[in-house]
Amino acid sequence: MKHTVDAMGKQCPIPVVMTKKVLDHAEQDDEIQILVDNETAVNNLSRLAGSTGCSFVSKKTADGYEIRMVVKSDKQGRSEAEPEIVCAPAVPQGDYTVSITSDKMGDGDPELGGILIKGFVYALTQLETPPAVMLFYNGGARLTAKDSPCIEDLRTLQEQGTEILTCGTCVNFYGLGEPAVGTVTNMYTIAEKLTKASRVICP
């Protein structure tokens, strides 16, 4: 028998709850088609399938995702299984690197340049896909120092999965001390990150 669960527009953990109700009454070899519109639901339904012995196939559609689960175990085994549900959505990570070489953005008035670079770093925290890596060298190393106005936004980016690296030679040259966010790196690593990046953004 084929069952359909329309969970479009439903947020965690509702798609899993709706599917589990159907699954609890399904027979072996039944197929369950689930429609969702967010990746968090797809990940949690994959965990449900794994914990209940169901096969799992998902495909992207114009409106979201279509999932097909086929029941492989008996009712008793399925009812005792408890899937892990993670409602915090995974932040997609961009395939680009941001290279910052100054604590100012653009040419012109230094005060305006400081305002612009702070605004740029904040804007990165609001993007759907934050950068994979942020590199700070030369004057840009000042932005990861403890008195930088960008520290909170950089910490947010780090929590979202962005790797933040500051040039150790630059830290020493400017006498900045240990970065307040991220880690110290060397020029070999900086060169490696830049050459392997799909895209490099230089504000």
N, C-alpha and C positions, 0 to 999 in steps of 0.2 A: 504494500500500500504506500502511496505517496502522500506526504503531509507538507503543508506550506505554512511558514511562519513569517508574517509581514511585520518586521521590526524597524521599518524605515522611520527615521525621526526619533527613535527611542535611544536613550543614553544608558550607559552602564549603571546597574547590572541587568536592566530590563530585557535586552535581547537574550541573555543567557537564561534568565528565569522563564521567559516564554518558551524557549527551545526545550528546556529541561522538563517542563510540564508535558510537552508533546512526547518527549523521549521516554518519560516514565511509563507511558501507556502504549508505546509503539511495540510492535512485534519484531522479532529477528528478521533481517533483510528488508525492513521498511526503509524508505528513503524520505529524508526530511530536507526540504528546500527552505533556506532562510534568506531573507532580503534585509540588508542593513545598509547604513550610509556612512559608517565611520570605521576607521581602522582598529580602534580599541575593541569594538564589538567583534571584529574578525579574529583578533588575537585571543580574546576570551572564549569565543566559540571553538577555536582550535584547541584550547586547553580542555574544554568540555569534551570534545571528541576524543582527545587522548586519554582522558580519565575514565571514559565510558566504553572504550574499545570500538569507537565508530571510525569509519573512514572519513576523510575530510578533504574537500576540494573547494577552493574559492576562486572566483574570477571577478575582475573589475568590470563594471558596467557603466553606462552613461550616467546613471543616478547614484551609484554606490558600489555595492558588492553583492554577488549572488553566491551563496554557499550551498554545497550539497554534502549531506552527511548520510551514510548508510549504516544502519544498525547491525552490529556484528555479534553482540553478546545478548544473554538472556536478561529478563527484567530485574532479577535479583541483583545481578552484578552491576547493573546500571544504577539502581536505586541507592546502593551503598556508596557509590562514588561521589566525591565532592570536588568539583573543579576549583582550581585557584582562579579567583577573579581579581583582576587588577584594573581599577577604574581610572587611575591617573594615565592620561594618554601619553604615549611616547612622542616626544618632540622629534619631528623629522629633522635630520641633520643635512644641511646643504653640502654640495660637493665642491665648495669653493673656499679659498683661503683669503683672509683679509691681512694685508701687509701695511702696518702703520709706522711711518718713519719720522713723524713729528708730533708734538703735542698741540699743533695748530692744524687747521684744515684750510688749504688754499693760500693764495698770496694776498697781501693787503694788510689791513689792520690786525695786529697781533691779538687784541682783545676779542675781536670778531672771530678770528681763527680759532681761539680757545672755545668760544661758545659753539661754533660749528662742529668741532670735533667731538665735543660732549654730546651734542644733539645727534651726531652720526652714530656714536656708540649706543646711545639709548635706542635709536631707530632699529639697530640690529636686534635688540631684545624683543622687538615687536613683530619681526618678520616671521612668516610661517616656517621658514627654514633658516635657522641660524647658521653661521659659518662653521665649518669643520675645525678650522684652525685660525687663530689670530696671532700674528707675529709682531712684536714690538722691538724696534731697534733704532739706533741713533736717538734723536730727540723723542721718538715715540716711546722709549723706555720710561719716560717720566709718567706716562699714563697708568702704569701698573704700580707706581710707588705709593706709599701709604697716604700721602697728602693729595693724591690725585682726585679730582672731582668725578672721575669715571669709575671709581672702585665698585660701587654698588651695582652699576649696570654690568660691569665685567664679571662680577660674582654671579649675577643672574645668568649671563651667557655661559659661564662655566657650569652652573647647575643644569643648564639645558643641553650640555654635552660638548660645548666648544672647548677645544684645547688652547690654552693661553700660554704663550712662550715669550720670554723676554731675553734679549741678548745680554749675556753675562759681562762681556767686554764693555758694553754701553753702561750697564749698571755701575761697574767699577769706575769708569771714566767720569761719570757725572756724580759719583759718590751718593748713589740713591739708596743703598742698603737693600735688604731682601725685598723682592716684590710683595705687595700686599695681596696679590691674587695671581694664580698661575705659578709657573716654575721658570727658573733660569735655564737658558739653553746656550748653545754655541753656534758659531757660524756654519759649521758643517750641517747641523740639523736644520738651520734656517734655509740653507741652500737646498737641502733634500726636500723639505716641505714645499718650497716654491716650485721646484722642478717637477714634483709629482702631483701638484694640484691641478685639477681640471680647469679651474679659473682662479685668477689672482685679482683681487680688488685692492686698488691703492687710492684711498680717498685723498 
